[in-house]
Amino acid sequence: MNDDSYGMGTKCVHSGIKDDPTGAVVTPIYQTSTFKFRDTEHGARLFKGEEQGYIYTRMRNPTIEAMEDAIANLEGGAKAIGCASGMAAINLLFSSTLTAGDHIICSEAVYGPTISILQTLFAKYGVEVSIIDTSDVSLVKSAIRNNTKLIFIETPGNPSLIISDIQAISEIASSINAKLAVDNTFMSPILQQPFKFGADYVIHSLTKFLNGHADVIGGVVVLKKESEYIHFRKMSNLIGGVIDPFNAFLVHRGIKTLHIRMQRHCENAEKISTYLKNNPKVIWVHYPGDKNHPQYEIARKQMTGFGGMIAFELKGGLEAGKKLMDNVKVWQLAVSLGGVESLIQHPATMTHASVPKELREKAKITDGLVRLSVGIEDADDLINGLESGFRHIT
Ligand SMILES: *Cc1c(COP(=O)(O)O)cnc(C)c1O
């Protein structure tokens, strides 16, 4: 399935599946911590890397590898490394690319803990951190220092759905020999493939769209270049935050329907954004498919669909938001996103509570902001479910 002539649907169904000695049509769950050597010579050759094979699941496992291959193939990357969570993937990326004295530029509209891990852990390790609005390319240019090693963007950004121009930023990065990493969690490889626009690394929280069923925590780092694989794999083995075989199996299973799930997420989100735009109790709606979105043209250039995420600001701020969130039907009040079920949440007190208030305000995470993860239920039920909540706002 590493043939580019196949469409994304075919790739989702078939990518990564290994030929199994039993003839199993899916890669089974190799739920084992360790693997037997044929003899001492064999064990020694595996450890020296003179022969390929399995040693210990923290290093390599067939079920995990099958999932990793599937994701690398869908992203158009060379290799992928499965991690215990999206944050473990972000930690692996930063640990593998940054050293004391290096500088990183990171989007301000990102998953809250991404900023926190930089400002706490990596700052403590001597990494210089700039958190800026990467939707403005000129701000990225002016943030460059002579020790800038990595630019990390999330696009569309969390939770305001601001969009950064992957290609323009990758050109800036390569002009100074820095690398570009993209958190592609909100889009999945179905809707956006950052390598095509010059990114060097892609990370995902597998917890979200890739698994898609709200029953796994996982993450992945995808590498564009094969040559960086051994370094990243060694770092993963040292940090130890690997995904386990069962969760890798579930993610791989989820990926088989990723293309049709994404299509439905997009269709539903389009309808719900229209409903919200016409709702007099809503001040504004942030949705990348909206022609008035400030970066609509960039969205059209680098995304093949607008995704399932919507953010909106209510008249009446937090009080109105509470009434809405406590009275909706069908929608569940929960953080996370990208599952088949629709979720509603309040970034300022939930996902982004760890981000300092002034940074929150700069990233437009106001107290009246509500974030939706639109699932794959029937759009009419979702709209009626929101309507039940809106009726309580007077
Ligand atoms: C959820 C999320 C993460 C973190 O993933 P976990 O699996 O929760 O550790 C990172 N980036 C984005 C955009 C996310 O939505």
The ligand as an SDF file (V2000), in Angstrom:
LIG
                    3D

 15 15  0  0  0  0  0  0  0  0999 V2000
   -5.2160   16.0980   22.7640 C   0  0  0  0  0  0  0  0  0  0  0  0
   -4.1860   16.8200   22.0340 C   0  0  0  0  0  0  0  0  0  0  0  0
   -2.8360   16.6420   22.3410 C   0  0  0  0  0  0  0  0  0  0  0  0
   -2.3630   15.7730   23.4730 C   0  0  0  0  0  0  0  0  0  0  0  0
   -2.7170   14.4270   23.2760 O   0  0  0  0  0  0  0  0  0  0  0  0
   -2.9430   13.3810   24.4780 P   0  0  0  0  0  0  0  0  0  0  0  0
   -3.1940   12.1180   23.7300 O   0  0  0  0  0  0  0  0  0  0  0  0
   -4.1080   13.8600   25.2700 O   0  0  0  0  0  0  0  0  0  0  0  0
   -1.7040   13.3720   25.2810 O   0  0  0  0  0  0  0  0  0  0  0  0
   -1.9240   17.3200   21.5670 C   0  0  0  0  0  0  0  0  0  0  0  0
   -2.2920   18.1270   20.5680 N   0  0  0  0  0  0  0  0  0  0  0  0
   -3.5870   18.3240   20.2560 C   0  0  0  0  0  0  0  0  0  0  0  0
   -3.9330   19.2340   19.1400 C   0  0  0  0  0  0  0  0  0  0  0  0
   -4.5740   17.6820   20.9770 C   0  0  0  0  0  0  0  0  0  0  0  0
   -5.8460   17.8950   20.6720 O   0  0  0  0  0  0  0  0  0  0  0  0
  1  2  1  0
  2  3  1  0
  2 14  2  0
  3  4  1  0
  3 10  2  0
  4  5  1  0
  5  6  1  0
  6  7  2  0
  6  8  1  0
  6  9  1  0
 10 11  1  0
 11 12  2  0
 12 13  1  0
 12 14  1  0
 14 15  1  0
M  END
$$$$
